[in-house]
């Protein structure tokens, strides 16, 4: 309910000298595959470049490739917000809407993740990388994804309570949807997919009606928001 990132919470709880050494490791990395030494690539970020490189050296090996990224906010938000879209992808598959719908959901989901991320201080290009698009793809499509599986059950008609009970594990996207919904409204960022999912999860909205509402939104230009973000970044202006 604080809308704080995990790194911010950790920094509040550890001694001052250690706070700048906090690192974030994120990316498309389901543990079921990592532990079987299947090729995996992630990103590590920190406010301290030396700390990030130390973590990179610690984790990198033939099967687990680690890139550094100096955008800690973007890496962390990408890893959290993609769970919202994965819930939506699962619902879409549960409803039988097919590949076209899921591809659109992933793409437009990335757009709204980027809008909120940039508003919170992230660089827009981070969301085209491992912690953004990479993690989003795997979480929306993999059988290992808890959030996709939970969404799939919701799309099949199960209630949220029944879904969470049957999952037997944490489905991060549920509470992340709630936090992102309120945060987006607070900072004035449009997140239509997140809003639709909030309605399904917490207001009893029918998933099919939520999809119909998304498809019936007013016409707009696909690239307008991102182009404006990049222009402001180049000019050194606030977003």
Buried (B, 14 or more C-beta within 10 A) or exposed (E): EEEEBEBBEBBEEEEEEEBEBBBBBBBBBBEEBBEEEEEBBBBBBBBBEEBBBBBBEEEBEEEBBBBBBEBBBBBBBBBBBBBBBBBBBBBBBBBEBEEEBBEBBBEBBBBBBBBBBBBBEBBBBBBBBBBBBBBBBBBBBBEEBBBBBBBBBBBBEBEBEEBBEEBEEEBBBBEBBBBBBEBBBEEEBBBBBBBBBBBBBEEEBEBEEBBEBBEEEEEEEEEEBBEEBBEBBEEEEEB
